[in-house]
Amino acid sequence: MNAAHRVARFAPIALAALLATGAASAKTLVFCSEGSPENFYPGINTTGTSFDANSQIYSRIVDFERGGTTVVPGLAERWEISKDGLTYTFFLRKGVKWQSNKNFKPTRDFNADDIVFAIERQWKEEHPYFKVTSPNHSYFNDMGMGKLIKSLEKVDEHTVRFTLNRPEAPFLSNLAMEYAGIQSKEYADAMLKAGTPEKLDQEPIGTGPFTLVQYQKDAVIRYKAFAQHWGGKAKIDDLVFAITPDASVRWAKLQKGECHVMPYPNPADLPAIRKDPNVVVLEQAGLNVGYLAYNTQKKPFDDVRVRKAISMAINKQGILDAVYLGTGIAAKNPIPPSMWSYNDAVKDDPYDPEAAKKLLAQAGVANLETDLWAMPVQRPYNPNARRIAELMQADLAKIGVKAEIKSFEWGEYRKRMQAGEHQMGMLGWTGDNGDPDNFLHTLLGCDSAKTNGSNVAKFCFQPFEELVLKAKTASSPAERTELYKKAQVIFKEQAPWFTIAHAVQLKPVRKEVVDFKLSPFGRHNFFGVDLKE
């Protein structure tokens, strides 16, 4: 989908007027989101901004408990796993209703055909929907799902069976991730027949708790509760995403009661936010990492000495003090310290500009000129990428490296980073399923380096790859832990990233909001949330 597509075309509307369109008794919750979604097809998204917009609409086969990492039933009410770990059979819920829109009225309930459609459109290149919107199914490709799945069969209307080529310890958790949101095959077939297959992704329907009503890029997304949702109707009637990129403006709106929940506050605003009697700040350790990726396929960053030199030239503590303001801790590993298998014995690269100069000389690099990409938006792992880039630029100048700061619109930035256009670029990650594989293989494995995937360092190093692949198939958590600890040692030796920080997850919420829970994955889910009368 073109990011500029509008589900409903209408002039910009003041938020107060927008909310006034509902019935006086309707409960409307406003979320001051930080940006516009890339599209409404979860299979090609990798950003939390898009996942937030999509997750209101779609359901998955299995899901995570709200506020936790335990896999619970979703569209499948139960499942069976064979003793050899190669076969997963899912028994689907009956009577699950599809939403409808102006393009399509469903004639049947959700069934096994929809599961097969949602997976095969990401898996099989000959599928008529494989290239619709985009052929780059980042998560499916990055996790090597195409090589992992041997077959997917519809056993009957309410049973599907996955057969794998090898055991995969995180497979069930991987199916609970946002990319696996299930779409309607019946709607897809109707749009294909009509010659408008793109409408499946541009004007979506799902089985989730909220139906999409209106979308205007960079302005607003409006949803209404889906009364026939299989989990029961949401407690709020209307959900509005008031798209507000500026964190200070989000805070001003929260103060005035123009929005109820805001993500990613400015660290400098936190003292004032905490003093507001109408606001509570929810917080917990973030399952995230912010980093500067070196493009290991481009000279001179294909030389580990150059990567190490840049890492030693950057004052990490200076960044934490100036930008994170107590809301983050220094990162040395690619996984956060709250995640199992974290290797605390790994030593971080020291801040040592003189040693950095010597390493560059050893590598035969002088008068290095490079780019330094910085995200245009706040992220859970990085409150101000532009400011961090400026600090890095100043540090690098001290060792004779000239860095030009570059940025693009957020969706364009991500695409260009995945395509490997950068030499050095900032990005980060918030975990999707609580498994180290989601960081170590998805972000640093060869599968996602060879495609336009999430391995933006284009790092494919066989000793590391062998460890993370072996950890996928190991059945014992203790064995997996040891393998991942060894992988973290190799990561630090090879330095595909300069690891910046793990940020604390902070969420200012107005006190009239009831039962909003922090997601360990940084998502914003509003099913189960209520507003005081």
C-alpha positions as CSV (number, residue, x, y, z in Angstrom):
1,M,0.0,0.0,0.0
2,N,1.1,3.5,-0.7
3,A,1.7,5.1,2.7
4,A,-0.2,8.1,1.6
5,H,-3.4,6.1,0.9
6,R,-6.5,7.2,2.7
7,V,-9.2,4.8,3.7
8,A,-11.6,7.7,3.9
9,R,-11.0,11.0,2.2
10,F,-12.0,14.0,4.3
11,A,-10.7,17.4,5.3
12,P,-8.6,17.6,8.5
13,I,-11.0,17.6,11.5
14,A,-10.4,19.1,14.9
15,L,-10.2,16.4,17.5
16,A,-13.0,17.9,19.5
17,A,-15.3,17.9,16.5
18,L,-14.3,14.3,15.7
19,L,-15.2,13.1,19.1
20,A,-18.5,15.0,19.0
21,T,-19.7,12.8,16.1
22,G,-20.4,9.9,18.5
23,A,-23.4,9.5,20.7
24,A,-23.2,11.4,23.9
25,S,-23.1,8.2,26.0
26,A,-20.4,6.5,23.9
27,K,-17.1,6.0,25.5
28,T,-14.3,7.3,23.3
29,L,-10.6,6.7,24.1
30,V,-8.0,8.8,22.4
31,F,-4.5,7.6,21.9
32,C,-1.9,10.2,20.9
33,S,0.1,8.0,18.6
34,E,3.5,9.1,17.4
35,G,3.2,8.5,13.7
36,S,1.2,7.1,10.8
37,P,1.2,3.4,10.0
38,E,3.1,2.2,6.9
39,N,0.0,0.3,5.8
40,F,-2.7,-2.0,7.1
41,Y,-1.1,-5.3,6.1
42,P,0.8,-6.7,9.2
43,G,2.7,-9.2,7.1
44,I,5.1,-6.6,5.8
45,N,5.5,-4.3,8.8
46,T,8.3,-4.2,11.3
47,T,7.5,-0.9,13.2
48,G,5.6,-0.6,16.4
49,T,3.7,2.4,14.9
50,S,2.2,0.1,12.2
51,F,1.7,-2.8,14.6
52,D,-0.3,-0.6,16.9
53,A,-2.6,0.5,14.1
54,N,-3.0,-3.1,12.7
55,S,-3.4,-5.0,16.0
56,Q,-6.7,-3.4,16.7
57,I,-8.2,-4.9,13.6
58,Y,-6.7,-8.4,13.3
59,S,-6.5,-11.6,15.5
60,R,-3.8,-14.3,15.3
61,I,-3.9,-18.1,15.7
62,V,-2.4,-17.7,19.2
63,D,-1.6,-14.6,21.2
64,F,0.2,-13.4,24.3
65,E,-1.6,-12.7,27.5
66,R,-2.2,-9.0,28.0
67,G,0.7,-7.5,29.7
68,G,2.8,-10.7,29.5
69,T,4.8,-13.1,27.4
70,T,2.8,-16.4,27.9
71,V,1.2,-17.8,24.7
72,V,-2.5,-18.1,25.1
73,P,-5.3,-19.2,22.7
74,G,-6.3,-16.8,20.0
75,L,-8.3,-17.9,16.9
76,A,-7.2,-21.4,17.9
77,E,-8.8,-22.5,21.1
78,R,-6.3,-25.3,21.7
79,W,-3.4,-27.0,20.0
80,E,-1.3,-30.2,20.0
81,I,2.4,-30.6,19.4
82,S,3.9,-33.9,18.4
83,K,6.6,-35.5,20.6
84,D,9.3,-34.9,18.0
85,G,8.4,-31.2,17.8
86,L,7.7,-31.3,14.1
87,T,3.9,-31.1,13.9
88,Y,1.6,-28.5,15.3
89,T,-2.1,-29.0,15.0
90,F,-4.4,-26.1,15.8
91,F,-8.1,-26.6,16.6
92,L,-9.9,-23.3,15.6
93,R,-12.7,-21.5,17.3
94,K,-16.2,-21.9,15.7
95,G,-18.6,-19.0,15.1
96,V,-15.9,-16.3,14.8
97,K,-17.3,-13.4,12.8
98,W,-15.6,-11.2,10.3
99,Q,-15.9,-7.5,10.2
100,S,-17.4,-5.9,7.1
101,N,-16.9,-2.6,5.1
102,K,-18.3,-0.8,2.1
103,N,-16.5,-3.2,-0.2
104,F,-17.5,-6.5,1.3
105,K,-20.0,-8.3,3.4
106,P,-18.8,-11.7,4.6
107,T,-21.0,-14.7,3.9
108,R,-19.2,-17.1,6.2
109,D,-17.4,-17.3,9.5
110,F,-13.7,-17.5,10.0
111,N,-12.3,-21.0,9.1
112,A,-9.1,-22.9,8.2
113,D,-9.0,-21.4,4.7
114,D,-8.2,-18.0,6.2
115,I,-5.2,-19.4,8.1
116,V,-3.8,-21.1,4.9
117,F,-4.3,-17.9,2.9
118,A,-2.6,-15.6,5.5
119,I,0.5,-17.9,5.7
120,E,0.7,-18.8,2.0
121,R,0.6,-15.2,0.8
122,Q,3.8,-14.6,2.6
123,W,5.4,-18.0,1.8
124,K,4.7,-18.9,-1.9
125,E,5.9,-16.6,-4.6
126,E,3.3,-17.9,-7.1
127,H,0.5,-16.9,-4.7
128,P,-1.7,-14.1,-6.3
129,Y,-1.3,-12.0,-3.2
130,F,2.4,-12.5,-2.7
131,K,3.4,-9.2,-4.4
132,V,0.3,-7.2,-3.5
133,T,1.3,-4.2,-1.4
134,S,4.9,-5.5,-1.1
135,P,6.7,-8.9,-1.7
136,N,9.0,-8.1,1.3
137,H,7.4,-10.1,4.1
138,S,10.1,-9.1,6.5
139,Y,9.4,-11.2,9.6
140,F,8.4,-14.3,7.7
141,N,11.7,-14.1,5.7
142,D,13.9,-12.9,8.6
143,M,12.9,-15.8,10.7
144,G,13.5,-18.3,7.9
145,M,9.9,-19.5,8.0
146,G,9.8,-20.4,4.4
147,K,12.6,-23.0,4.9
148,L,11.2,-24.1,8.3
149,I,7.6,-24.9,7.2
150,K,7.5,-28.2,5.3
151,S,3.7,-28.1,4.8
152,L,0.5,-26.4,6.0
153,E,-2.7,-28.4,5.5
154,K,-6.3,-27.7,6.1
155,V,-7.4,-30.9,7.9
156,D,-11.0,-29.7,8.0
157,E,-13.0,-26.4,8.3
158,H,-11.7,-25.9,11.9
159,T,-8.3,-27.7,12.0
160,V,-5.0,-26.8,10.5
161,R,-1.7,-28.6,10.7
162,F,1.8,-27.2,10.3
163,T,4.6,-29.7,9.6
164,L,8.2,-28.4,10.1
165,N,11.4,-29.5,8.5
166,R,13.1,-29.3,11.9
167,P,12.1,-28.6,15.5
168,E,11.9,-24.9,16.3
169,A,11.8,-23.9,19.9
170,P,10.2,-20.5,19.4
171,F,7.7,-21.5,16.7
172,L,4.5,-21.2,18.8
173,S,5.7,-17.7,20.1
174,N,6.5,-16.7,16.6
175,L,2.9,-17.4,15.5
176,A,1.7,-15.1,18.2
177,M,3.5,-12.1,16.6
178,E,1.9,-9.2,14.8
179,Y,3.0,-10.3,11.3
180,A,0.7,-13.3,11.6
181,G,-2.5,-11.3,11.7
182,I,-5.2,-13.3,9.9
183,Q,-7.0,-11.9,6.8
184,S,-10.2,-13.1,5.1
185,K,-9.6,-15.3,2.1
186,E,-13.2,-14.7,1.0
187,Y,-12.6,-10.9,1.0
188,A,-9.3,-11.5,-0.8
189,D,-10.9,-13.6,-3.5
190,A,-13.7,-11.0,-4.0
191,M,-11.2,-8.1,-4.4
192,L,-9.0,-10.2,-6.7
193,K,-12.1,-10.9,-8.9
194,A,-13.0,-7.2,-8.9
195,G,-9.5,-6.3,-10.0
196,T,-8.7,-4.4,-6.8
197,P,-6.6,-6.8,-4.7
198,E,-4.9,-3.8,-3.0
199,K,-8.1,-3.0,-1.1
200,L,-7.6,-6.1,1.1
201,D,-4.7,-4.2,2.7
202,Q,-5.9,-0.6,2.2
203,E,-9.4,-1.0,3.5
204,P,-9.0,-4.0,5.9
205,I,-11.3,-6.2,7.8
206,G,-10.4,-8.6,10.5
207,T,-11.7,-10.6,13.4
208,G,-10.2,-8.3,16.0
209,P,-11.8,-6.1,18.6
210,F,-12.0,-2.9,16.5
211,T,-13.2,-2.1,13.0
212,L,-11.4,0.6,11.0
213,V,-13.7,3.5,10.2
214,Q,-11.5,6.3,8.9
215,Y,-7.8,7.0,8.2
216,Q,-6.1,10.3,7.2
217,K,-2.4,10.1,7.0
218,D,-0.6,12.2,9.6
219,A,-3.9,13.2,11.2
220,V,-6.2,10.5,12.6
221,I,-7.2,6.9,12.6
222,R,-10.7,6.2,13.9
223,Y,-12.0,2.8,14.9
224,K,-15.3,1.5,16.4
225,A,-15.8,-1.5,18.7
226,F,-16.7,-4.7,16.8
227,A,-19.8,-5.8,18.5
228,Q,-19.5,-9.4,17.3
229,H,-15.8,-9.9,18.3
230,W,-15.2,-13.5,19.4
231,G,-13.8,-12.3,22.7
232,G,-16.7,-10.0,23.5
233,K,-17.3,-6.4,22.7
234,A,-14.6,-3.9,23.8
235,K,-15.5,-1.8,26.9
236,I,-14.9,1.4,24.9
237,D,-17.1,2.2,22.0
238,D,-14.8,4.3,19.9
239,L,-11.0,4.4,19.6
240,V,-9.2,7.3,18.1
241,F,-5.5,7.5,17.2
242,A,-4.7,11.2,17.1
243,I,-1.4,11.2,15.2
244,T,0.9,13.6,17.0
245,P,4.6,13.2,16.1
246,D,5.9,15.9,18.6
247,A,6.3,14.5,22.1
248,S,5.8,18.0,23.7
249,V,2.5,18.4,21.8
250,R,1.4,14.9,22.9
251,W,2.1,15.9,26.5
252,A,0.1,19.1,26.1
253,K,-2.9,17.2,24.7
254,L,-2.7,14.7,27.6
255,Q,-2.7,17.6,30.1
256,K,-5.8,19.1,28.5
257,G,-7.6,15.8,28.4
258,E,-7.5,15.7,24.6
259,C,-6.0,12.3,24.7
260,H,-5.9,9.6,27.3
261,V,-2.7,7.7,26.6
262,M,0.6,8.9,25.1
263,P,3.7,6.9,24.2
264,Y,7.3,8.1,24.3
265,P,7.4,11.2,26.5
266,N,10.4,13.5,26.3
267,P,12.7,12.5,29.2
268,A,13.0,16.2,30.0
269,D,9.2,16.5,30.5
270,L,9.0,13.6,33.0
271,P,9.3,15.7,36.2
272,A,6.4,17.8,35.1
273,I,4.4,14.8,34.0
274,R,4.9,13.0,37.3
275,K,3.6,16.1,39.2
276,D,0.3,16.2,37.3
277,P,-2.5,15.0,39.6
278,N,-4.6,13.8,36.6
279,V,-1.8,11.6,35.2
280,V,-0.1,8.4,36.2
281,V,3.2,7.3,34.6
282,L,3.3,3.5,34.1
283,E,6.8,2.1,33.7
284,Q,8.8,-1.1,33.5
285,A,12.1,-2.3,32.1
286,G,12.0,-2.1,28.3
287,L,12.5,-5.3,26.2
288,N,14.4,-3.3,23.7
289,V,17.8,-2.1,22.4
290,G,18.8,1.0,20.4
291,Y,21.9,0.7,18.2
292,L,24.1,2.2,15.5
293,A,24.4,-0.4,12.7
294,Y,27.6,-0.6,10.6
295,N,26.9,-1.8,7.1
296,T,29.4,-4.7,7.1
297,Q,29.1,-5.2,3.4
298,K,30.4,-1.7,2.6
299,K,34.0,-0.6,2.8
300,P,35.6,0.3,5.2
301,F,33.0,-1.2,7.5
302,D,33.7,-4.7,6.2
303,D,36.8,-4.4,8.4
304,V,36.1,-5.2,12.1
305,R,39.0,-2.9,13.1
306,V,37.1,0.1,11.6
307,R,33.9,-0.9,13.4
308,K,35.7,-1.3,16.7
309,A,37.4,2.1,16.2
310,I,34.1,3.9,15.6
311,S,32.6,2.2,18.7
312,M,35.5,3.2,20.9
313,A,35.3,6.8,19.6
314,I,31.7,7.4,20.7
315,N,31.1,8.5,24.3
316,K,28.2,6.3,25.3
317,Q,27.8,7.7,28.8
318,G,27.7,11.2,27.3
319,I,24.7,10.1,25.1
320,L,22.9,8.6,28.1
321,D,23.4,11.7,30.2
322,A,22.4,14.2,27.5
323,V,19.5,12.3,25.8
324,Y,18.1,9.5,28.0
325,L,18.2,11.6,31.2
326,G,17.9,8.6,33.5
327,T,15.4,6.7,31.3
328,G,17.9,4.2,29.8
329,I,20.9,2.1,30.7
330,A,24.0,1.5,28.6
331,A,23.7,-1.5,26.2
332,K,26.6,-3.8,25.7
333,N,24.7,-6.8,24.3
334,P,22.1,-7.0,21.5
335,I,19.5,-8.4,23.9
336,P,18.3,-6.5,27.0
337,P,19.4,-7.6,30.5
338,S,15.9,-8.6,31.5
339,M,15.9,-11.3,28.9
340,W,16.9,-14.9,29.7
341,S,20.3,-15.9,28.4
342,Y,21.7,-12.4,28.8
343,N,25.5,-12.7,29.1
344,D,26.6,-10.2,31.7
345,A,30.2,-11.4,31.5
346,V,30.6,-9.6,28.2
347,K,32.8,-6.5,28.5
348,D,31.7,-3.4,26.6
349,D,34.1,-1.5,24.3
350,P,35.7,1.3,26.3
351,Y,35.4,4.9,25.3
352,D,39.0,5.5,24.1
353,P,39.5,7.9,21.2
354,E,43.3,7.4,21.1
355,A,42.9,3.7,20.8
356,A,40.3,4.3,18.1
357,K,42.8,6.4,16.1
358,K,45.4,3.6,16.3
359,L,42.9,1.0,15.0
360,L,42.0,3.2,12.0
361,A,45.7,3.6,11.2
362,Q,46.2,-0.2,11.5
363,A,43.3,-0.6,9.1
364,G,44.9,1.8,6.7
365,V,42.0,4.2,6.9
366,A,42.6,8.0,6.9
367,N,40.3,11.0,6.4
368,L,37.2,8.7,6.5
369,E,34.0,10.4,5.3
370,T,30.8,8.5,6.1
371,D,27.1,9.0,6.4
372,L,25.3,8.7,9.8
373,W,21.6,8.0,9.5
374,A,19.2,9.2,12.3
375,M,15.5,8.3,12.6
376,P,13.1,11.2,12.2
377,V,10.8,10.0,15.0
378,Q,11.0,9.0,18.6
379,R,11.1,5.2,19.2
380,P,10.8,3.1,22.4
381,Y,14.5,2.6,22.4
382,N,15.6,6.1,21.3
383,P,14.0,9.3,22.5
384,N,16.0,11.6,20.1
385,A,18.0,10.1,17.3
386,R,18.9,13.5,15.8
387,R,20.5,14.7,19.0
388,I,22.4,11.4,19.4
389,A,23.6,11.7,15.9
390,E,25.0,15.2,16.6
391,L,26.8,13.9,19.7
392,M,28.2,11.0,17.6
393,Q,29.2,13.3,14.8
394,A,31.2,15.5,17.3
395,D,32.9,12.5,18.9
396,L,33.9,11.1,15.5
397,A,35.3,14.5,14.4
398,K,37.8,14.2,17.2
399,I,39.4,11.1,15.6
400,G,39.4,12.6,12.1
401,V,36.1,11.0,10.9
402,K,33.7,13.3,9.1
403,A,30.1,12.0,9.4
404,E,27.2,13.5,7.5
405,I,23.8,13.1,9.2
406,K,21.0,11.9,7.0
407,S,17.4,11.2,7.6
408,F,14.2,10.5,5.7
409,E,10.4,10.1,6.3
410,W,10.1,7.2,8.8
411,G,8.7,4.6,6.4
412,E,11.2,5.6,3.7
413,Y,14.0,5.5,6.3
414,R,13.2,1.9,7.3
415,K,13.0,0.7,3.7
416,R,16.3,2.3,2.7
417,M,18.0,0.9,5.8
418,Q,16.7,-2.6,5.0
419,A,18.0,-2.1,1.4
420,G,21.4,-1.4,2.8
421,E,21.8,2.1,1.4
422,H,23.5,3.4,4.5
423,Q,27.1,3.2,5.8
424,M,26.1,3.8,9.4
425,G,22.6,4.1,10.6
426,M,20.6,4.1,13.9
427,L,17.8,1.8,14.5
428,G,16.6,-0.4,17.3
429,W,14.2,-3.2,18.3
430,T,11.6,-4.0,20.8
431,G,11.1,-7.7,21.4
432,D,8.1,-9.4,19.8
433,N,7.8,-12.6,21.8
434,G,10.2,-12.7,24.7
435,D,12.6,-15.2,23.0
436,P,16.3,-14.3,22.4
437,D,15.9,-15.7,18.9
438,N,13.7,-12.7,18.1
439,F,16.8,-10.5,18.6
440,L,19.8,-12.7,17.8
441,H,18.5,-14.5,14.7
442,T,15.9,-12.0,13.4
443,L,18.3,-9.0,13.6
444,L,21.7,-10.6,13.1
445,G,21.1,-13.9,11.2
446,C,22.0,-14.6,7.6
447,D,18.4,-15.0,6.5
448,S,17.6,-11.4,7.2
449,A,20.9,-10.2,5.9
450,K,20.4,-11.6,2.4
451,T,16.9,-10.2,2.0
452,N,15.8,-6.6,2.6
453,G,15.2,-7.7,6.1
454,S,15.8,-6.5,9.6
455,N,19.5,-7.3,9.7
456,V,20.5,-3.8,8.6
457,A,24.1,-4.4,9.5
458,K,24.0,-7.1,6.7
459,F,26.0,-9.2,9.1
460,C,26.3,-12.8,8.1
461,F,29.1,-14.5,10.1
462,Q,29.1,-18.3,10.1
463,P,30.4,-18.9,13.7
464,F,27.6,-16.7,15.0
465,E,25.0,-18.2,12.6
466,E,25.8,-21.7,13.6
467,L,25.2,-20.9,17.3
468,V,21.8,-19.2,16.8
469,L,20.6,-21.8,14.4
470,K,21.5,-24.6,16.8
471,A,19.8,-22.7,19.6
472,K,16.5,-22.8,17.6
473,T,16.4,-26.6,17.6
474,A,17.7,-27.3,21.1
475,S,14.9,-28.4,23.4
476,S,16.5,-27.6,26.7
477,P,16.4,-24.0,27.9
478,A,19.7,-24.5,29.6
479,E,21.4,-25.6,26.3
480,R,19.8,-22.7,24.5
481,T,21.1,-20.3,27.1
482,E,24.7,-21.4,26.7
483,L,24.5,-21.2,23.0
484,Y,23.1,-17.6,23.1
485,K,25.7,-16.6,25.7
486,K,28.5,-17.7,23.3
487,A,26.7,-15.9,20.4
488,Q,26.8,-12.7,22.4
489,V,30.6,-13.0,22.9
490,I,31.0,-13.3,19.1
491,F,28.7,-10.4,18.5
492,K,30.9,-8.2,20.7
493,E,34.1,-9.4,19.0
494,Q,32.7,-8.7,15.5
495,A,31.0,-5.4,16.4
496,P,28.3,-5.2,13.7
497,W,26.6,-2.6,16.0
498,F,27.5,0.1,18.4
499,T,25.0,-0.8,21.1
500,I,23.6,2.4,22.6
501,A,21.0,1.8,25.3
502,H,18.1,-0.2,26.7
503,A,15.3,2.3,27.4
504,V,12.8,2.1,30.2
505,Q,9.2,1.8,28.9
506,L,7.3,4.9,30.2
507,K,3.6,5.5,29.5
508,P,1.8,8.6,30.8
509,V,-1.9,7.7,31.2
510,R,-4.8,9.9,32.4
511,K,-6.4,8.6,35.7
512,E,-9.8,8.1,34.1
513,V,-8.3,5.2,32.1
514,V,-9.1,1.8,33.6
515,D,-7.0,-1.4,33.1
516,F,-4.6,-0.2,30.5
517,K,-1.6,-2.6,30.7
518,L,1.9,-2.1,29.6
519,S,3.0,-4.7,27.0
520,P,6.5,-6.1,27.3
521,F,6.7,-5.7,23.6
522,G,5.9,-2.0,23.7
523,R,2.5,-2.5,21.9
524,H,-0.6,-0.5,22.6
525,N,-3.6,-2.7,22.9
526,F,-7.0,-1.3,23.9
527,F,-9.2,-4.4,24.2
528,G,-10.1,-4.7,27.9
529,V,-9.5,-1.0,28.6
530,D,-12.3,1.1,30.0
531,L,-12.9,4.8,30.9
532,K,-14.4,5.9,34.2
533,E,-17.8,7.5,33.8
